[in-house]
Amino acid sequence: MEKRRLGRLGHESSVLIYGAASLGAVDQDRADASIQEALDAGINHFDVAADYGDAELRLGPWMPRIRDDIFLATKTGRRSAEEAWTEINRSLERLQTDHVDLIQMHAVCDLENLDLVTGKGGSLEAAIRAKEEGLARAIGITGHTDAAPSVHTEALRRFDFDSVLTPLNYRLSADPEYAEAYQALVAAVQASDAALMTIKMIARRNWREGEEKTYDTWYAPFDEQRYVTAATAWLLNGHPEITGLATAGETRLLRQMVTAERERATLSAQDAAAILEEVQDYSSPFISMPF
């Protein structure tokens, strides 16, 4: 699997980042099988969060074996320094490690939340303390709404975050306003040599009212290999600024994403876009969100 430099952190990260949201509601056996599948595929970057149900608990038993071989990131969704400090330490206990490589401010999707995180007594203070005390090597920020790229650009003005995790897929990029905000974020990231990672690559649309939710994702994902491969090729082949993309929050989709990463060499970004244009029910996942 291709690896890319994780900005100024220097880690050579696999372009597929294991999205451990997929472990939030599964048992240990299913988690173990999925984690092993990721390792066998060459994935060396795992991304989890305190808010992902039991995901940290499912990853924890693996740390004595693989901690030195992977880049480990988690997130705190708390907004006060005191609450975030408690949650960061709880995450370390659950993950069975004495440090993470990256602690991220979770779901900072609007300026109101950015103000809470970066203001006096905000959770960023806890992350800085964690870095100073060796509990985390780096500090990042994440978000998932239409406003995320512009909010994250503002975040970089306020603090020198080491990484940004923001949404991007072909449909989102077709919105001129979103595309402009994303390009502004790219410029800000490159100016500071931060790492730029993305989410929602295979999001197809929202679940329809009354539709059976056949996957654990809160959006309806692409699950046909042709489209998973096209979405992956469009993103990775056409966006060298991206260091990696998080796999979907569903263990049953990991194999298709691994296959897509391997097969993308056969598709240009332009050819991949043409394939995605075939999809009639392709829309932003942020039209309606369950949280």
C-alpha positions as CSV (number, residue, x, y, z in Angstrom):
1,M,0.0,0.0,0.0
2,E,1.2,3.5,-0.8
3,K,2.5,5.6,2.1
4,R,2.6,9.3,2.2
5,R,4.5,11.7,4.6
6,L,2.2,12.9,7.4
7,G,3.1,16.5,7.1
8,R,5.8,17.8,9.4
9,L,5.2,14.8,11.7
10,G,7.2,12.9,9.2
11,H,5.4,9.5,9.7
12,E,5.1,7.5,6.5
13,S,1.4,6.7,6.8
14,S,-0.6,4.3,4.7
15,V,-2.9,6.2,2.4
16,L,-5.8,4.2,3.9
17,I,-6.3,5.2,7.6
18,Y,-8.2,2.6,9.6
19,G,-11.4,4.3,10.7
20,A,-12.0,2.7,14.0
21,A,-15.5,4.1,14.2
22,S,-16.2,0.7,12.6
23,L,-15.4,-1.0,15.9
24,G,-17.8,1.0,18.1
25,A,-20.6,-1.5,18.2
26,V,-19.0,-4.8,17.3
27,D,-17.8,-7.7,19.5
28,Q,-14.1,-8.4,20.1
29,D,-14.0,-11.3,17.6
30,R,-15.3,-9.1,14.8
31,A,-12.9,-6.3,15.8
32,D,-10.0,-8.7,15.9
33,A,-10.7,-10.0,12.4
34,S,-11.0,-6.4,11.0
35,I,-7.9,-5.1,12.7
36,Q,-5.9,-8.1,11.4
37,E,-7.3,-7.5,7.9
38,A,-6.1,-3.9,8.0
39,L,-2.6,-4.9,9.2
40,D,-2.3,-7.6,6.5
41,A,-3.2,-5.0,3.9
42,G,-0.4,-2.7,5.0
43,I,-2.4,-0.1,7.0
44,N,-0.2,1.4,9.7
45,H,-2.3,4.4,10.8
46,F,-5.3,3.8,13.1
47,D,-7.8,6.6,14.0
48,V,-10.2,6.2,16.8
49,A,-12.2,8.5,19.2
50,A,-13.5,8.5,22.8
51,D,-17.0,9.0,21.3
52,Y,-16.8,5.8,19.1
53,G,-18.6,3.5,21.6
54,D,-16.4,0.7,22.6
55,A,-13.9,1.2,19.8
56,E,-11.0,2.2,22.0
57,L,-11.7,-0.9,24.1
58,R,-11.6,-3.1,21.0
59,L,-8.2,-1.7,19.9
60,G,-6.7,-1.8,23.4
61,P,-5.8,-5.5,23.5
62,W,-3.8,-5.1,20.3
63,M,-1.5,-2.4,21.7
64,P,1.1,-4.6,23.5
65,R,1.7,-6.3,20.1
66,I,1.5,-3.5,17.6
67,R,1.9,-0.2,19.3
68,D,5.4,0.4,18.0
69,D,4.4,-0.5,14.5
70,I,1.4,1.9,14.0
71,F,0.5,5.5,14.2
72,L,-2.2,5.8,16.8
73,A,-4.7,8.7,16.8
74,T,-7.6,9.4,19.0
75,K,-10.0,12.3,19.6
76,T,-11.7,14.1,22.5
77,G,-15.1,15.6,21.9
78,R,-15.2,17.5,25.2
79,R,-15.0,21.2,25.1
80,S,-13.6,22.2,28.5
81,A,-10.0,21.7,29.4
82,E,-11.0,19.8,32.6
83,E,-13.4,17.4,30.8
84,A,-11.0,16.9,27.9
85,W,-8.1,16.1,30.2
86,T,-10.1,13.4,32.0
87,E,-11.2,12.0,28.7
88,I,-7.7,11.9,27.2
89,N,-6.4,9.9,30.2
90,R,-9.4,7.6,30.0
91,S,-8.6,7.0,26.3
92,L,-5.1,6.0,27.2
93,E,-6.3,3.5,29.8
94,R,-8.8,2.1,27.3
95,L,-6.2,1.9,24.6
96,Q,-3.7,0.2,26.9
97,T,-0.9,2.7,26.0
98,D,1.0,5.5,27.7
99,H,0.7,7.8,24.7
100,V,-1.0,8.4,21.4
101,D,0.7,9.9,18.4
102,L,-2.1,12.3,17.8
103,I,-4.8,13.8,19.9
104,Q,-7.5,15.5,17.9
105,M,-10.2,18.0,18.7
106,H,-13.3,16.0,17.6
107,A,-16.2,17.3,15.5
108,V,-15.2,21.0,15.4
109,C,-17.7,21.8,12.6
110,D,-18.7,25.4,13.3
111,L,-17.2,28.6,14.7
112,E,-19.2,28.3,17.9
113,N,-17.4,25.0,18.7
114,L,-14.1,26.3,17.5
115,D,-14.5,29.2,20.0
116,L,-15.1,26.7,22.8
117,V,-12.1,24.6,21.9
118,T,-9.6,27.4,21.4
119,G,-10.9,29.8,24.0
120,K,-9.8,30.2,27.6
121,G,-10.4,27.0,29.5
122,G,-11.1,25.1,26.3
123,S,-10.2,21.6,25.4
124,L,-7.2,22.7,23.4
125,E,-5.5,23.5,26.7
126,A,-5.8,19.9,27.7
127,A,-4.3,18.7,24.4
128,I,-1.4,21.1,24.8
129,R,-0.8,19.8,28.4
130,A,-1.0,16.2,27.1
131,K,1.7,17.0,24.5
132,E,3.9,18.7,27.0
133,E,3.6,15.7,29.4
134,G,4.3,13.2,26.7
135,L,0.8,11.7,26.5
136,A,0.5,12.8,22.9
137,R,3.0,13.7,20.2
138,A,0.8,16.0,18.2
139,I,-2.5,17.9,18.1
140,G,-5.0,17.9,15.3
141,I,-8.6,19.0,14.6
142,T,-11.5,17.2,12.8
143,G,-15.0,18.0,11.6
144,H,-17.8,16.8,9.4
145,T,-20.2,19.3,7.9
146,D,-20.3,21.5,4.8
147,A,-18.6,24.2,6.9
148,A,-15.7,22.1,8.1
149,P,-13.1,23.3,5.6
150,S,-13.7,27.0,6.3
151,V,-13.8,26.3,10.1
152,H,-10.6,24.3,9.9
153,T,-8.9,27.1,7.9
154,E,-9.8,29.5,10.7
155,A,-8.6,27.0,13.3
156,L,-5.1,27.0,11.7
157,R,-5.1,30.8,12.0
158,R,-5.7,30.5,15.7
159,F,-3.4,27.6,16.5
160,D,-0.6,25.7,14.7
161,F,-2.4,22.3,14.5
162,D,-0.3,19.4,13.3
163,S,-3.1,17.8,11.3
164,V,-6.5,18.4,9.9
165,L,-9.2,15.8,9.2
166,T,-11.9,17.2,6.9
167,P,-14.5,15.8,4.5
168,L,-13.9,15.4,0.8
169,N,-15.4,13.4,-2.0
170,Y,-16.3,13.9,-5.6
171,R,-19.8,15.1,-4.9
172,L,-18.8,17.6,-2.3
173,S,-16.1,19.0,-4.6
174,A,-18.7,19.7,-7.3
175,D,-20.2,22.4,-5.0
176,P,-18.2,25.6,-6.0
177,E,-18.5,27.1,-2.5
178,Y,-17.2,23.9,-0.9
179,A,-14.4,23.5,-3.5
180,E,-13.3,27.1,-2.8
181,A,-13.3,26.6,0.9
182,Y,-11.4,23.3,0.5
183,Q,-8.7,25.0,-1.7
184,A,-8.3,27.7,1.0
185,L,-7.8,25.0,3.5
186,V,-5.2,23.3,1.3
187,A,-3.2,26.5,1.1
188,A,-3.3,27.0,4.9
189,V,-2.2,23.4,5.5
190,Q,0.6,23.6,3.0
191,A,1.8,26.9,4.5
192,S,2.3,25.2,7.9
193,D,3.3,21.8,6.6
194,A,0.4,20.2,8.6
195,A,-1.0,16.9,7.5
196,L,-4.3,16.9,5.6
197,M,-6.5,13.8,5.9
198,T,-10.0,13.3,4.7
199,I,-13.3,11.5,5.6
200,K,-16.6,10.6,3.8
201,M,-14.8,9.4,0.6
202,I,-17.4,6.6,-0.1
203,A,-20.5,8.4,1.3
204,R,-23.2,8.1,-1.4
205,R,-26.2,9.9,0.2
206,N,-28.3,10.0,3.4
207,W,-30.3,7.0,4.3
208,R,-33.9,7.4,3.0
209,E,-36.8,7.6,5.4
210,G,-37.9,4.0,6.1
211,E,-34.9,2.5,4.3
212,E,-33.2,-0.4,6.1
213,K,-29.8,0.6,7.3
214,T,-27.7,-2.2,6.0
215,Y,-24.4,-0.8,7.3
216,D,-23.3,0.8,10.6
217,T,-22.4,4.1,8.8
218,W,-24.8,7.0,9.5
219,Y,-24.9,7.6,5.7
220,A,-25.6,5.2,2.9
221,P,-22.2,4.3,1.5
222,F,-21.0,3.1,-1.9
223,D,-20.7,-0.7,-1.7
224,E,-20.3,-1.7,-5.4
225,Q,-16.6,-2.2,-6.1
226,R,-16.7,-0.2,-9.3
227,Y,-17.8,3.0,-7.4
228,V,-15.6,2.4,-4.3
229,T,-12.6,2.1,-6.6
230,A,-13.6,5.2,-8.6
231,A,-14.1,7.2,-5.4
232,T,-10.7,6.1,-4.2
233,A,-9.0,6.8,-7.5
234,W,-10.6,10.2,-7.8
235,L,-9.4,11.2,-4.3
236,L,-5.9,9.7,-4.1
237,N,-4.9,10.0,-7.7
238,G,-6.1,13.6,-8.1
239,H,-5.2,15.0,-4.7
240,P,-1.6,14.6,-3.9
241,E,-2.0,17.1,-1.0
242,I,-3.9,14.5,1.0
243,T,-1.8,12.3,3.2
244,G,-4.5,9.7,3.7
245,L,-8.3,9.0,3.9
246,A,-10.2,7.3,6.7
247,T,-11.9,4.1,5.9
248,A,-15.7,3.9,6.4
249,G,-17.1,3.2,9.8
250,E,-18.2,-0.4,8.8
251,T,-15.9,-3.4,9.0
252,R,-17.6,-5.1,6.1
253,L,-16.5,-2.3,3.7
254,L,-12.8,-2.5,4.6
255,R,-12.0,-5.2,2.0
256,Q,-13.5,-3.2,-0.8
257,M,-11.6,-0.1,0.2
258,V,-8.3,-2.1,0.3
259,T,-9.1,-3.5,-3.1
260,A,-9.9,0.0,-4.4
261,E,-6.6,1.3,-3.2
262,R,-4.8,-1.5,-5.1
263,E,-6.9,-1.1,-8.2
264,R,-6.8,2.7,-8.5
265,A,-3.6,2.6,-10.5
266,T,-5.7,1.6,-13.5
267,L,-7.9,4.8,-13.3
268,S,-7.0,8.5,-13.8
269,A,-8.8,11.0,-11.6
270,Q,-10.7,12.1,-14.7
271,D,-11.8,8.5,-15.6
272,A,-12.9,8.0,-12.0
273,A,-15.0,11.2,-12.1
274,A,-16.7,10.0,-15.2
275,I,-17.7,6.7,-13.5
276,L,-19.0,8.6,-10.4
277,E,-21.1,10.8,-12.7
278,E,-23.1,7.6,-13.6
279,V,-24.6,7.6,-10.1
280,Q,-28.0,9.1,-10.0
281,D,-28.5,9.2,-6.2
282,Y,-25.2,10.8,-5.3
283,S,-25.5,13.7,-2.8
284,S,-23.8,15.3,0.1
285,P,-24.1,13.3,3.4
286,F,-24.6,16.6,5.2
287,I,-28.0,17.4,3.9
288,S,-29.4,15.5,7.0
289,M,-27.3,14.4,9.9
290,P,-28.4,12.2,12.8
291,F,-26.5,14.2,15.4
